[in-house]
Amino acid sequence: MSAAALSSIVKSYDVRGLVDSELTPSVVRALGAAFVDVIVGSGNQLVLGHDMRESSPLLAEAFIEGANSAGASVISIGLCSTDMVYFASGIKDVPSVMFTASHNPAMYNGLKFSRRKAQGVSMNTGLAEIRDRALHYLSGETEYGSSSGEVAHEDLLADYAAYLRSLVSLDSIRPLRVAVDAANGMAGHTVPAVLQEAAGLEALPLEVIPLYFELDGSFPNHEANPLEPANLVDLQRAVIERGADIGLAFDGDADRCFVVDNLGNPVTPSAVAAMVAKREILRVRDSGETGDITVIHNLICSQTVAEVIVENGGTPLRTQVGHSFIKDTMRDSGAVFGGEHSAHYYFRDFWGADNGMLAALHVLSELGHADLPLSELVSEYSRYAESGEINSVVSDQGAVQEAVLGQFGDRGELDRLDGLTIRGTTHNQFWWFNVRASNTEPLLRLNVEAETTSLMEQIRDEVLGIIRS
C-alpha cells in the first residue's frame, strides 16, 4: 500500500476504509504491529474488541497477529460496543483497539485506538506515528518481529452492565415503557444486559420494546445512524403505536444514543446534554465536592447547555468539535461531563470517555423520577430553535468562509475557535451560526441557532445562499 493510500484511510481520530480494497488483513496486521511499537510497548497488554460486521473477526485476527509479533499480549473481549472497549481499557489500565465503522455501511470497517484508561489517540497524539510505522511494515522496510505474545479471551459484558448500573440507579423509578432501536448494531448485545436481565442482573422497572436487536452488519432495516431523520421513523412509529414513554436509538457500535419523546418527536442531543449536565453537577455537589464543577460543551451545542450549567452552579467550558479534543479537555480540566451535538456524551466516572448507554440511563432516571411525560420534561432544556448540522459540498472551503465573513463580519461578534462563528442580534433576538470545514471530506458544515424559528430560518437561508452560490 502506498503512503497516499494509507493516509486516505487513517483519519483525524480513527481508521476507516473499504473492506478488501483499502482495509485488508495485511494492512491491519501492519497497524497491529505499529500500535504496539508506538503506544503499547513490547511485553505489555492491550484489549481488543469488535462489532458485528462480517469482516470484523478476520480483521481482528490479523491485528492480533501483528500485535503479537511486536511482543504484545492481547485480551480479546469479542463482540462488544465501543464503550465496552473503553470500559475494559479503564478497569485494566491498558491500551485498546475497537474494530468498527460505527454508522458506515456494511462494506466499511475501521479501528478506534485508545491509550491506557480509554484516553484518545488522534492524529496529533500518536495516530500519525502509527500510520507511518505501519507503512514501514507494509513496504518491507521494517520486518515483523518473531515474538509470540499471548491471547486471552474474556467476557466482560456482565461487569460492564453492573458498572453502569452502579453509576446511575434505576431501582426506585416509576415503571417505564422503553422502545429501543438497535439498528442491528451492538446495542442489540448491550441493551439486554444493561436494561434487562441478560447479564444476570436484577430486573429493572422497564418494559423494553426491541426493534432490530438481531446483530447483522449488513444493516437490513436501516442505516445505524440515528442523527439521520429517516433512520428514526421506525422508532417514532413504535413509540406512538406501543404507547412508549421514551424511545432510544443507537448507532452501529452503540456509543451514541439518540432520544425520542413520548409523542414521537426527536429530542435534540443538546437537550440531552443539558439534562445530564444538570444531573451530574447536582450529584457531584451533593457528594460533597467543593470548588468549580466544570462541564464541557462543544461550540455548536445549543446555548441552552451553557445556560443550564451556570443555572445549576457549574462552570461551562466551550471546546472545538471532535471527540479527541473533548477527551483531552476532560482529562486536563477534570470536567465531570461533556456533551457534543452529535450525541456523544463523556463522563469523568467513565475515564472521560463517551458512553451513549450511560447517557440513556441518566435520561431514564430523570424521566422515571418525574411526574411529567418526556415531551414536557425536556422543555426546560429545549429553549431555542436549532437548524441541526447542514452539509454542503464545497471545493474551496477557505474562500467560501471568507465570503460568509464578508457578508456577516460587521453584523456580530466573530470567533475562530473552530471554523467561523458569528453571534449577533436582530430586533433584540439573539442568533449565532458556525461554519466549519470537514476534516475528511470537501464539505462545509453549518449550524445555526436563534431565539425564534423564523429568525433561525432567516439566518440559515442567508448563510446557505452564500455557501451554495
Secondary structure, 3 states (H helix, E strand, C coil): CCHHHHHHHECCCCEEEEECCCECHHHHHHHHHHHHHHHHCCCCEEEEEECCCCCHHHHHHHHHHHHHHCCCEEEEEEECCHHHHHHHHHHHCCCEEEECCCCCCCCEEEEEEECHHHCECCHHHHHHHHHHHHHHHHHCCCCCCCCCCCEEECCCHHHHHHHHHHHCCCCCCCCEEEEEECCCCCHHHHHHHHCCCCCCCCCCCEEEEEECCCCCCCCCCCCCCCCCHHHHHHHHHHHHHHCCCEEEEECCCCCCEEEECCCCCEECHHHHHHHHHHHHHHHHHHCCCCCCCEEEEECCCCHHHHHHHHHCCCEEEEECCCHHHHHHHHHHHCCCEEECCCCCEEEHHHCCCECHHHHHHHHHHHHHCCCCCHHHHHHHHCCCEECCCEEEECCCHHHHHHHHHHHHCCCCEEECCCCEEEEEEECCEEEEEEEEECCCCCEEEEEEEECCHHHHHHHHHHHHHHHCC
